Amino acid sequence: MSNLMKKKSSINGIGVFTDRFIQKDSVFYEVPMGIVHTAPRPKWAHIGENRWVCDEKVLNYINHSCSSNTVLDISGIPKLIAKRNIYPGEEITVNYNETEAHQCKINCTCASLNCNGFFFIQHASSMLFLGDSYTEGTGVRYDKTYPYLLSKKLGTVSMDVLAKHGWSSTDLINNLREIEHKNYDYTYLLIGVNDFCDSIPNQDILKNMGLLYESIKRLSKQIVILTIPDFTRAPNAIKYGDLELNQTNLTDLNVRITSTFSQKCAIIDIFSVTKTLTQNDFYTKDGIHPSEKQYELWVDRILEEV
């Protein structure tokens, strides 16, 4: 993979680029088959016979183009073959329609001359979002919240949101009965900021998150946990106490969340996304909660990771 690198793409999120010339019809990458699943997952590539492969080095990050320069050959060991000469600095692209199951129609942003305007992927058909005001979207319209924006990007068929302003992790646990008889492909969990602001010890927050994880595991195929945003950067964060101390303690909590759950499920680091967001337009009128502009950054990070 010495000739391939990941960096920001003009098509979508992070893409894969080459730093050397790749000759037409040459095989320039064989996909490792260490992690294969029998159900679709975001970013994983469909390799036929109801199999999806996870390749964090390259394949997970290759974007679609209607005028792709590469084909994913799934006969035998999956491999990337150049459809034409590819030059240093070019992004490696494939046509998802050639290998993906045609379940969800996604708007295409490849901007090629032959762009069809859309492509198909097989994706999660149902998603659940759990949390507090960050998930509910206090101060923004429903269609500007991160659950709505993410679901729209992914072409999700159905979405449920169980989140309320002011909820603690205990409140969320006590309200899980509302969805206990449902099933989901993906569940996104963001909780703990109200516990933190109420001076609940970190170990107690983690204990409740563990209880939530075990409950969610029974009704969702996949779980994604978001770290708690750095609210100390918000214009009105001073009302919650010493900013430097809060940031230190919040950093510790997020480190512990990551270390506790990273081997069990996907972790999306929203904390690092928000550490530099001090401008007013990243927040709603209350100077605390995320604006649509900030939620868009969250969604970009989620799409990069999942």
SEVO-882315 format. One line per 10 residues: their letters; for each residue x, y, z of N, C-alpha, C, CB. Coordinates in pm, whole numbers, always signed. Atoms other than C-alpha are relative to their C-alpha. Glycine has a CB too. Layout:
! residues N
A	X/Y/Z/X/Y/Z/X/Y/Z/X/Y/Z; ...
This chain:
! residues 306
MSNLMKKKSS	+84/-120/+0/+0/+0/+0/+87/+124/+0/-94/+1/+121; -92/-112/-8/+313/+218/-14/-33/+108/-102/+142/-48/-20; +32/-98/+104/+182/+386/-330/-137/+62/+17/+9/-64/-134; +136/-50/-23/-164/+456/-187/-7/+74/+132/-103/-115/-3; +11/-79/-121/-257/+718/+68/-144/+51/+15/+99/+118/-2; +132/-54/-28/-573/+848/+236/+13/+150/+30/-67/-75/+119; +4/-143/-29/-654/+1219/+235/-136/+55/-42/+115/+75/-72; +128/-65/+29/-940/+1466/+193/-33/-9/-148/+2/+146/+45; +44/+18/+138/-1144/+1403/-122/-100/+109/-38/-63/-138/-18; +99/-96/+51/-1338/+1650/-336/-133/-69/-30/+53/+70/-126
INGIGVFTDR	+123/+75/+27/-1593/+1372/-397/-81/-17/+129/+32/-138/-61; +70/+22/-127/-1678/+1276/-39/+99/-40/+108/-109/-109/-15; -79/+39/-116/-1499/+1270/+295/+147/-25/-29/-58/-121/+60; -138/+44/+23/-1167/+1085/+288/+2/-95/-117/+60/-67/+128; -16/+88/+115/-1053/+919/-34/+139/-62/-4/-26/+75/-130; -129/+68/+18/-763/+704/-155/+66/+54/-126/-18/-156/-8; -74/-60/+110/-495/+853/-380/+129/-78/-26/+31/+149/+29; -126/+65/+33/-190/+718/-560/+112/+103/-12/-12/-79/-131; -114/-91/+15/+156/+873/-545/+96/-48/-109/+75/+14/+132; -84/+47/+112/+291/+678/-845/-89/-34/-119/+85/-123/+41
FIQKDSVFYE	+71/+37/+122/+192/+589/-1200/-49/-144/+10/+90/+19/-125; +57/+135/+3/-40/+286/-1232/-44/-28/-143/-120/-16/+101; +26/+30/+140/-55/+122/-1574/-137/-66/-18/+110/-91/-55; +128/+59/+35/-385/+29/-1737/+6/-153/+5/-43/+46/-139; +19/+145/-10/-502/-331/-1669/+89/-66/+106/+27/-63/-132; -85/+61/-103/-253/-380/-1385/-77/-16/+131/+127/+86/+23; +54/+22/-135/-352/-527/-1049/+92/+75/+96/-10/-154/+36; -87/-79/-86/-227/-274/-796/-35/-12/+148/-6/+143/-40; +31/+22/-142/-395/-388/-474/-86/-123/+16/-71/+123/+61; +81/+115/-38/-524/-715/-326/-62/+28/+136/+84/-131/+2
VPMGIVHTAP	+74/-33/-122/-789/-677/-58/+22/-107/+106/-150/+17/-30; -13/+99/-107/-706/-846/+275/-137/-48/+46/+77/+59/+120; +129/+60/-32/-983/-1083/+382/-11/-36/+147/-23/-123/-85; -1/+31/-142/-929/-1070/+756/-134/+18/+68/+101/+83/+68; +130/-28/-65/-1271/-923/+848/-109/-2/-105/+3/+137/+75; +108/+16/+97/-1569/-1047/+646/-130/-19/+77/+26/-120/-96; +129/+10/-68/-1935/-1012/+744/-107/-37/-102/-36/+134/+71; +107/+45/+91/-2257/-1153/+601/-117/+99/-5/-52/-137/+44; +102/-105/+8/-2459/-830/+644/+69/+131/-35/-80/+12/+133; -63/-126/+40/-2396/-484/+497/+29/+91/+118/-88/+74/-99
RPKWAHIGEN	-37/-100/-99/-2217/-224/+706/+52/+122/-74/+106/-55/+101; -49/-120/+68/-2135/+139/+621/+149/-9/-30/-28/+123/+84; -138/-6/+49/-1811/+178/+422/+56/-136/-40/+89/+60/+107; -51/+130/+39/-1763/-200/+389/-40/-28/-144/-53/-111/+94; +24/+27/+143/-1741/-326/+31/-66/-136/-21/+133/+7/-77; +67/+124/+36/-1973/-589/-113/+89/-78/-97/-139/+28/-64; -89/+81/+84/-1764/-873/-259/-71/-124/-52/+125/-40/+78; +78/+109/+57/-2047/-1100/-377/-38/-105/+102/+77/-65/-110; +46/+112/-82/-2229/-1399/-227/-34/+44/+142/+106/-110/+3; +40/-53/-131/-2370/-1187/+57/+118/+12/+97/-107/-90/+61
RWVCDEKVLN	-119/-22/-83/-2023/-1102/+185/+43/+146/-14/+116/-97/-40; -52/-136/-3/-1891/-761/+288/+133/-3/+74/-101/+99/+68; -133/+4/-58/-1527/-696/+370/+37/+135/+60/+103/-42/-105; -51/-121/-65/-1369/-444/+608/+149/+11/-30/-27/-3/+153; -141/-26/+31/-1041/-301/+481/+30/+146/+35/+34/-30/-151; -25/-136/-48/-942/+5/+687/+118/+66/-71/+25/-1/+149; -117/-58/+67/-620/+50/+490/-38/+72/-130/+103/-108/-29; +28/-55/+133/-771/+112/+146/-149/-3/-35/+78/-77/-105; +129/+16/+66/-1106/-27/+34/-113/+77/+67/-36/-145/-6; +107/-73/-70/-1326/+130/+304/-10/+146/-41/+20/-9/+149
YINHSCSSNT	-6/-144/+27/-1221/+474/+183/-4/+33/-150/+125/+58/+61; +6/-28/+144/-1248/+436/-195/-139/+51/-37/+36/-127/-84; +125/-64/+37/-1515/+665/-332/-54/-50/-134/+18/+150/-6; +66/+31/+127/-1765/+606/-611/+24/+111/-102/-151/-22/+21; +6/-94/+111/-1733/+772/-950/-70/-67/-117/+143/+49/-40; +67/+54/+119/-1956/+727/-1252/+98/-18/-115/-115/+93/-43; -108/+18/+99/-1635/+756/-1458/+124/-51/+74/+31/+134/-77; -107/+52/-86/-1419/+541/-1231/+124/-38/-79/-50/-120/+77; -127/+39/+64/-1054/+470/-1307/+44/-140/+40/+109/+100/+35; -38/+130/-55/-1052/+135/-1126/-122/-91/+7/+64/+16/+140
VLDISGIPKL	+107/+97/-19/-1258/-182/-1111/+35/-88/+120/-21/-87/-128; -18/+96/-108/-1305/-395/-799/-38/-138/-54/-87/+38/+126; +20/+135/+54/-1262/-748/-932/-27/-94/+117/+124/-48/-83; +36/+85/-114/-1445/-985/-694/+0/-148/-37/-136/+40/+53; -19/+142/+34/-1363/-1309/-875/+127/-46/+70/+9/-22/-158; -116/+43/-79/-1133/-1497/-639/+27/+100/+110/+124/-17/-90; -36/-100/-100/-943/-1274/-400/-31/+138/-56/+150/-11/+40; +34/-134/+53/-1090/-922/-441/+126/+83/-22/-95/+73/+96; -119/-79/+34/-842/-690/-609/-41/+121/-82/+104/-86/-78; +22/-122/+77/-821/-346/-766/+82/-5/-127/+35/+124/+84
IAKRNIYPGE	-65/+3/+131/-742/-329/-1137/-24/+135/-68/-55/-117/-88; +10/-130/+66/-670/-7/-1325/-76/-14/-132/+139/+60/-24; +76/+2/+126/-926/+57/-1603/+68/+85/-107/-143/+51/+24; -78/-85/+90/-695/+315/-1757/+129/+37/+71/-80/+129/-43; -118/-51/-67/-358/+472/-1685/-41/+99/+109/+97/+66/-101; +31/-88/-112/-373/+642/-1345/+130/+71/+40/-61/-80/+121; -122/-79/-18/-129/+922/-1271/+16/+45/+145/-2/+122/-93; -25/-43/-138/+37/+1037/-947/-89/+118/+41/+148/+37/+16; +88/-105/-51/-196/+1250/-736/-147/-23/-28/+40/+130/-59; +141/+28/+30/-518/+1102/-881/-66/-79/+113/-12/-77/-132
EITVNYNETE	+76/+79/-95/-790/+970/-655/-43/-131/-65/-124/+78/+51; +45/+131/+45/-865/+599/-691/-152/-8/+19/+73/-116/+77; +146/+10/-8/-1236/+550/-768/-49/-128/-66/-67/+122/-65; +65/+115/+63/-1463/+257/-847/-147/+37/-22/+13/-130/+89; +144/-19/+23/-1821/+236/-974/-74/-97/+91/-39/-22/-151; +69/+86/-97/-2027/+106/-683/-108/-84/-65/-60/+84/+109; +109/+73/+64/-2303/-1/-920/+45/-134/-58/-61/+85/-108; -51/+125/+59/-2077/-277/-1055/+4/-114/+100/+138/+23/-56; -13/+107/-100/-2056/-465/-724/-101/+9/+114/+137/+3/+57; +90/-15/-114/-2298/-323/-467/-142/-48/-33/-4/+145/+46
AHQCKINCTC	+141/+38/+16/-2647/-467/-415/-84/+128/-10/-49/-90/+119; +75/-122/+29/-2902/-214/-545/-117/+16/+98/-52/-2/-145; +105/-17/-100/-3092/-129/-227/-34/+146/+23/+42/-64/+130; +24/-140/-31/-3049/+241/-148/+58/+89/-109/+59/+36/+137; -43/-95/+103/-3027/+521/-404/+61/+122/+68/-119/+41/-91; -75/-107/-64/-2766/+782/-308/+35/+106/-104/+127/-54/+69; -42/-107/+90/-2705/+1122/-467/+150/-3/-21/-44/+136/+55; -142/+9/+35/-2372/+1121/-649/+62/+139/-4/+19/-71/-135; -73/-127/+1/-2114/+1398/-603/+133/-13/-73/+24/+49/+143; -129/+22/+68/-1841/+1265/-833/+34/+112/-98/-2/-133/-73
ASLNCNGFFF	-17/-115/+89/-1892/+1561/-1073/+73/-35/-131/+76/+108/+71; -61/+37/+128/-1759/+1362/-1370/-93/+38/-114/+31/-152/-4; +81/-40/+115/-1880/+1448/-1721/-113/-99/-26/+87/+11/-124; +101/+104/+23/-2072/+1119/-1732/-79/-33/+126/+66/-125/-53; +67/+28/-127/-2220/+1150/-1383/-149/-28/-21/+19/+118/+98; +141/+37/+10/-2558/+976/-1354/-87/+74/+102/-16/-148/+19; +74/-72/-102/-2653/+1187/-1054/-32/-84/+123/-126/+52/-57; +30/+88/-113/-2688/+884/-825/+78/-130/-16/-153/-28/+11; -51/+137/+5/-2552/+541/-736/-75/-79/+105/+156/-6/+23; +71/+87/-93/-2678/+243/-536/+97/-67/+96/-81/-106/-77
IQHASSMLFL	-72/+81/-97/-2553/+79/-220/-102/-78/+81/+92/+87/+92; +86/+70/-96/-2694/-176/+19/+39/+52/+137/+15/-157/-10; -33/-69/-123/-2716/+5/+348/-102/-31/+108/+8/+149/-24; +90/+20/-113/-2878/+6/+687/-138/+57/-32/+57/+66/+126; +135/-45/+30/-3254/+28/+647/-68/+65/+120/-83/-117/-49; +62/-59/-118/-3332/+129/+1006/+108/+45/+99/-96/-100/+68; -98/-56/-93/-3149/+348/+1255/-71/+58/+121/+86/+107/-68; +50/-54/-125/-3204/+449/+1617/+105/+96/+56/-33/-114/+102; -89/-99/-60/-3055/+760/+1779/-44/+24/+144/-1/+133/-82; +28/-13/-141/-3036/+777/+2158/+83/+112/+61/+26/-132/+73
GDSYTEGTGV	-80/-103/-63/-2933/+1070/+2374/-78/+103/+75/+82/+68/-101; +57/-113/-74/-3014/+1409/+2519/-24/+115/-98/+94/+45/+117; +26/-115/+86/-3041/+1763/+2379/+89/+3/-124/+18/+128/+78; -88/+4/+117/-2743/+1705/+2149/-63/-82/-114/+137/-60/+39; +64/+86/+100/-2940/+1432/+1971/-137/+53/-39/-13/-142/+53; +131/-58/+28/-3282/+1596/+2001/+13/+122/-90/-71/+37/+130; -24/-118/+82/-3136/+1912/+1846/-64/+125/+56/-51/-23/-139; +57/-118/-64/-3231/+2184/+2093/+41/+127/-75/+44/+8/+147; -27/-128/+64/-3262/+2515/+1911/+13/-4/-151/+122/+56/+55; -4/+9/+146/-3254/+2381/+1553/-122/-75/-49/+131/-71/-48
RYDKTYPYLL	+110/+74/+60/-3520/+2250/+1318/+33/-148/-5/-32/+54/-141; -18/+145/+2/-3573/+1875/+1316/+83/-45/-120/-136/-69/-2; -72/+43/+120/-3442/+1848/+959/+142/+55/-7/-77/+42/-123; -138/-48/-7/-3117/+2018/+1066/+78/-69/+112/+1/+151/+22; -68/+74/-105/-3032/+1777/+1349/+95/-103/-60/-102/-69/+92; -95/+97/+55/-2747/+1530/+1316/-66/-133/-36/+111/-23/+99; +64/+125/+44/-2976/+1222/+1312/-66/+13/-138/-105/-43/+101; +66/-19/+130/-3177/+1363/+1022/+102/+15/-111/-93/+123/+4; -102/-24/+104/-2872/+1486/+828/+74/-129/-35/+100/+107/+46; -71/+125/+24/-2692/+1153/+871/-88/-100/-73/+51/-60/+132
SKKLGTVSMD	+91/+95/+64/-2994/+943/+779/-24/+36/-146/-133/-4/+75; +20/-44/+138/-3048/+1152/+466/+122/-34/-85/-28/+151/-5; -124/+30/+74/-2683/+1110/+363/+10/-149/-31/+122/+45/+80; -15/+145/+15/-2702/+734/+411/-117/-66/-72/+17/-63/+136; +115/+57/+67/-3038/+686/+244/-76/-100/+86/+43/-67/-126; +66/+91/-94/-3184/+522/+555/-150/-4/-22/+31/+41/+144; +143/+17/+24/-3535/+382/+515/-83/+51/+117/-32/-147/-26; +77/-43/-116/-3654/+444/+871/+94/+44/+112/-92/-112/+48; -81/-56/-106/-3527/+638/+1172/-87/+31/+121/+73/+127/-48; +64/-36/-125/-3631/+665/+1537/+99/+79/+85/-50/-126/+76
VLAKHGWSST	-82/-80/-91/-3502/+923/+1785/-62/-6/+139/+11/+147/-50; +44/+1/-138/-3529/+872/+2160/+99/+87/+78/-7/-148/+59; -90/-96/-62/-3375/+1181/+2315/-80/+120/+50/+109/+45/-100; +70/-116/-57/-3485/+1471/+2536/+101/+96/+63/-104/-45/+105; -80/-103/-65/-3335/+1797/+2651/+7/-27/+150/-58/+141/-27; -17/+18/-144/-3190/+1752/+3000/+14/-143/+47/-112/+59/+69; -9/+140/-42/-3183/+1373/+2999/+141/-36/+45/-42/-93/-113; -124/+64/-45/-2912/+1200/+3199/+3/-142/-53/+10/+2/+156; -7/+141/+42/-2793/+848/+3130/-105/-83/+72/+141/-57/+27; +105/+71/-75/-3034/+729/+3401/-136/+23/-63/-2/+44/+148
DLINNLREIE	+128/-30/+67/-3324/+905/+3230/-14/-83/-127/-9/+151/-34; +6/+77/+124/-3237/+735/+2904/-27/-147/+29/+130/+16/-81; +24/+140/-38/-3220/+394/+3070/-147/-21/+36/+90/-40/+121; +139/+14/-46/-3562/+452/+3225/-102/+14/-113/-30/+103/+106; +92/-19/+112/-3714/+536/+2885/+23/-97/-116/+11/+141/-51; -27/+96/+108/-3573/+249/+2679/-121/-89/-28/+120/-87/+35; +119/+84/+22/-3905/+68/+2723/-79/+44/-123/-90/+3/+122; +73/-50/+117/-4039/+288/+2443/+40/-71/-129/+23/+148/-15; -47/+66/+124/-3832/+96/+2187/+45/-144/+25/+116/+80/-60; -54/+132/-37/-3766/-237/+2364/-51/-112/-88/-33/-30/+143
HKNYDYTYLL	+54/+106/+86/-3981/-435/+2118/+34/+23/-148/-151/-8/+17; -39/-28/+138/-3822/-288/+1804/+139/-56/-29/-3/+152/-26; -133/+45/+42/-3515/-392/+1605/+56/+99/-102/-6/-143/-59; -65/-98/+85/-3262/-175/+1423/+128/-57/-59/+30/+129/+78; -129/+35/+57/-2968/-212/+1191/+114/+70/+75/+5/+35/-149; -102/-80/-67/-2774/+67/+1363/-62/+84/+111/+73/+90/-100; +37/-91/-107/-2801/+253/+1692/+118/+92/+31/-44/-78/+127; -100/-100/-35/-2612/+576/+1762/-31/+53/+140/+3/+118/-105; +19/-41/-139/-2561/+666/+2129/+92/+116/+34/+27/-119/+95; -75/-115/-52/-2452/+1007/+2264/-69/+44/+128/+6/+117/-105
IGVNDFCDSI	+61/-31/-129/-2517/+1057/+2635/+111/+31/+101/-90/-119/+51; -95/-21/-108/-2346/+1184/+2949/+30/+144/+36/+126/-65/-33; -37/-138/-29/-2311/+1561/+2925/-78/+55/+120/-24/+88/-123; +77/-49/-115/-2593/+1626/+3175/+46/-66/+129/-149/-26/-22; -62/+65/-116/-2446/+1368/+3415/+125/+77/+41/+35/-148/-31; -126/-70/-23/-2113/+1547/+3378/-26/+136/+67/+77/+20/-132; +28/-133/-53/-2262/+1891/+3446/-65/-7/+139/-92/+77/-97; +57/+20/-133/-2444/+1750/+3750/+101/-64/+96/-126/-88/-9; -110/+51/-84/-2106/+1630/+3887/-15/-147/+36/+10/+81/+127; +4/+145/-17/-2191/+1260/+3854/+141/-54/-27/-107/-67/-95
PNQDILKNMG	-136/+54/+22/-1859/+1067/+3890/+11/-74/-134/+38/-94/+115; -20/+64/+130/-1713/+941/+3565/-27/-149/+3/+141/+24/-49; +21/+144/-7/-1720/+581/+3684/-149/-37/+0/+66/-57/+124; +144/+26/+1/-2096/+607/+3740/-60/+24/-139/-71/+90/+104; +44/-24/+138/-2148/+755/+3393/+35/-121/-86/+65/+129/-58; -43/+116/+78/-1948/+468/+3244/-82/-123/+34/+149/-28/+23; +83/+114/-40/-2148/+215/+3446/-135/+5/-70/-20/-1/+153; +129/-14/+67/-2474/+353/+3306/+13/-21/-151/-60/+137/+28; -21/+24/+142/-2330/+355/+2954/+14/-149/-29/+124/+75/-49; -10/+145/+16/-2244/-11/+3002/-137/-66/+3/+87/-59/+110
LLYESIKRLS	+136/+53/-5/-2605/-83/+3100/-76/+31/-128/-75/+57/+121; +64/-37/+125/-2725/+106/+2795/+51/-87/-114/+25/+149/-32; -58/+83/+106/-2486/-86/+2570/-62/-140/+1/+153/-9/+17; +54/+135/-10/-2611/-421/+2698/-147/-4/-43/+14/-54/+142; +140/-5/+41/-2974/-316/+2647/-14/+20/-150/-73/+111/+73; +6/-29/+144/-2912/-177/+2298/+42/-121/-82/+88/+120/-35; -54/+115/+73/-2720/-489/+2196/-108/-102/-33/+110/-66/+82; +107/+97/+22/-3039/-693/+2222/-95/+41/-111/-78/-20/+128; +95/-44/+102/-3227/-480/+1969/+65/+61/-123/-93/+100/+60; -69/-63/+112/-2960/-347/+1731/+116/-86/-49/+50/+139/+39
KQIVILTIPD	-109/+79/+58/-2722/-523/+1492/+136/+65/+26/-21/-17/-150; -125/-73/-19/-2456/-252/+1528/-24/+120/+92/+58/+45/-136; +7/-115/-90/-2386/+13/+1791/+115/+94/-29/+2/-46/+148; -102/-104/+19/-2199/+340/+1739/-13/+98/+115/-15/+72/-139; +0/-95/-111/-2102/+556/+2038/+76/+126/-41/+63/-64/+127; -64/-129/+26/-2022/+925/+1996/+56/+55/+130/-101/+101/-63; -54/-65/-119/-1788/+1095/+2241/-74/+131/+25/+152/+25/-16; +72/-121/-39/-1926/+1395/+2428/+70/+123/-58/-10/+11/+155; -61/-120/+58/-1868/+1727/+2246/+67/+87/+106/-105/+81/-75; -69/-92/-90/-1636/+1985/+2399/-83/+127/+17/+143/+34/-53
FTRAPNAIKY	+91/-114/-19/-1905/+2220/+2531/+73/+120/+59/-117/-40/+90; -73/-112/-61/-1636/+2433/+2702/+40/+105/-103/+123/-51/+71; -32/-96/+105/-1577/+2601/+2366/-119/+88/-37/+50/-72/-123; +121/-76/+32/-1935/+2731/+2347/+6/+139/+64/-126/-76/+47; -4/-138/-51/-1986/+3107/+2399/-49/+15/+143/-82/+89/-87; +57/-14/-134/-2193/+3059/+2716/+39/-114/+94/-150/+9/-9; -40/+117/-80/-2004/+2760/+2860/+41/+38/+142/+116/-71/-68; -46/-41/-132/-1881/+2964/+3157/-106/-20/+107/+43/+146/-2; +109/+19/-96/-2223/+2920/+3320/+6/-137/+66/-134/+19/-69; -12/+135/-55/-2127/+2556/+3384/+128/-19/+81/-4/-102/-112
GDLELNQTNL	-117/+11/-88/-1815/+2637/+3585/+131/+27/-69/+4/-135/+62; -137/-26/+48/-1440/+2659/+3537/+25/-72/-133/+102/-46/+105; -12/+56/+134/-1370/+2608/+3166/+118/-97/-11/+15/+112/-103; -119/+85/+12/-1020/+2465/+3199/-18/-131/+76/+123/+73/+53; +25/+122/-78/-1119/+2220/+3471/-101/-89/-69/-48/+35/+141; +101/+80/+70/-1428/+2112/+3280/+59/-69/-122/-117/+88/-42; -58/+63/+118/-1227/+2050/+2965/+93/-115/+38/+77/+103/-83; -89/+107/-46/-968/+1845/+3157/-80/-123/+39/+84/+47/+118; +81/+113/-46/-1236/+1631/+3320/-79/-64/-114/-96/+45/+109; +74/+54/+113/-1434/+1596/+2998/+93/-80/-91/-68/+113/-79
TDLNVRITST	-99/+76/+76/-1119/+1486/+2816/+20/-137/+62/+134/+76/-8; -18/+128/-71/-1068/+1218/+3081/-118/-92/-21/+21/+25/+150; +120/+82/+19/-1427/+1099/+3050/-4/-59/-141/-126/+83/+25; +4/+50/+137/-1405/+1070/+2672/+108/-105/-26/+15/+115/-98; -105/+101/+11/-1075/+882/+2695/-48/-132/+60/+131/+47/+70; +50/+121/-66/-1240/+638/+2933/-115/-64/-78/-46/+33/+142; +107/+54/+86/-1545/+601/+2708/+63/-77/-115/-92/+115/-54; -66/+64/+115/-1316/+519/+2416/+68/-129/+40/+101/+95/-63; -72/+120/-42/-1101/+272/+2608/-95/-111/+47/+98/+34/+112; +95/+99/-50/-1405/+100/+2760/-77/-69/-112/-99/+66/+95
FSQKCAIIDI	+93/+54/+100/-1609/+52/+2443/+62/-23/-139/-116/+92/-14; -57/+8/+135/-1366/+62/+2147/+15/-143/-51/+135/+67/-2; -9/+139/+43/-1331/-318/+2144/-136/-65/-18/+79/-78/+100; +135/+54/+8/-1708/-363/+2153/-79/+57/-118/-75/+26/+129; +78/-66/+105/-1836/-114/+1896/+80/+115/-57/-137/+49/+55; -67/-115/+62/-1744/+180/+1675/-12/+122/+92/-62/+31/-140; -3/-124/-77/-1645/+504/+1851/+26/+115/-96/+108/-5/+113; -19/-118/+83/-1684/+840/+1674/+44/+115/+90/-130/+36/-78; -58/-103/-86/-1466/+1115/+1821/-54/+138/-37/+153/-1/-10; +58/-132/+21/-1694/+1419/+1820/+71/+105/+85/-151/-2/+33
FSVTKTLTQN	-72/-91/-89/-1494/+1572/+2107/+109/+76/-76/+61/-76/+118; -109/-66/+72/-1195/+1643/+1881/-52/+93/-109/+94/-104/-61; +60/-86/+103/-1423/+1790/+1612/-36/+135/+58/-125/-67/-61; +56/-121/-59/-1558/+2048/+1855/+101/+81/+82/-116/-36/+87; -98/-66/-88/-1237/+2147/+2040/+38/+140/-46/+123/-85/+9; -40/-132/+52/-1175/+2447/+1814/-119/+86/-42/+93/-18/-118; +118/-71/+48/-1533/+2559/+1753/-44/+106/+102/-115/-99/-27; +32/-108/-92/-1554/+2892/+1933/-91/+107/-61/+128/+64/+48; +80/-105/+66/-1739/+3103/+1673/-149/-20/+29/+26/-2/-152; +143/+2/-35/-2100/+3193/+1745/-84/-80/-98/-52/+141/+6
DFYTKDGIHP	+86/+67/+98/-2232/+3045/+1419/+4/-152/+11/+41/+42/-139; +0/+145/-24/-2142/+2695/+1539/-100/-37/+111/+140/-48/+38; +90/+24/-112/-2402/+2732/+1816/-136/+68/-25/+62/+52/+131; +132/-61/+10/-2770/+2812/+1849/-3/+130/+83/-111/-99/+49; +12/-129/-67/-2899/+3135/+2004/+32/-6/+149/-139/+54/-20; -29/+9/-144/-2851/+3000/+2356/+150/-4/+30/-66/-124/+58; -145/-1/-19/-2474/+2988/+2299/+57/-126/+62/+38/+114/+85; -43/+127/-59/-2452/+2627/+2417/-16/-116/-98/-79/-29/+127; +30/+118/+82/-2617/+2383/+2177/+49/+17/-144/-151/-26/+1; -54/-5/+136/-2485/+2293/+1829/-101/+56/-100/+42/-139/-45
SEKQYELWVD	+80/-49/+112/-2615/+2474/+1523/+6/-100/-114/+49/+140/-47; -5/+85/+119/-2680/+2316/+1186/+143/-8/-54/-95/+53/-109; -137/-3/+51/-2329/+2422/+1083/+89/-96/+77/+57/+142/+9; -79/+94/-79/-2178/+2227/+1371/-43/-144/-26/-11/+32/+148; +48/+136/+26/-2401/+1923/+1310/+54/-54/-133/-153/-2/-1; -54/+45/+129/-2277/+1911/+950/+143/-52/+17/-2/+116/-101; -135/+50/-28/-1922/+1871/+1083/-5/-136/+70/+78/+101/+87; +18/+131/-64/-2041/+1587/+1306/-25/-108/-104/-115/+4/+101; +37/+99/+101/-2195/+1409/+1011/+119/-32/-90/-119/+51/-85; -120/+25/+81/-1878/+1453/+804/+94/-96/+73/+73/+133/-32
RILEEV	-89/+89/-75/-1676/+1290/+1083/-56/-141/+8/+23/+55/+140; +62/+133/-8/-1924/+1004/+1123/+19/-75/-132/-149/+12/+34; -12/+64/+131/-1916/+934/+748/+143/-40/-29/-51/+93/-110; -140/+37/+18/-1536/+931/+753/+33/-129/+76/+92/+114/+49; -36/+110/-87/-1531/+672/+1030/-78/-127/-27/-19/+40/+142; +82/+121/+15/-1821/+438/+956/-7/-47/-143/-140/+24/+52
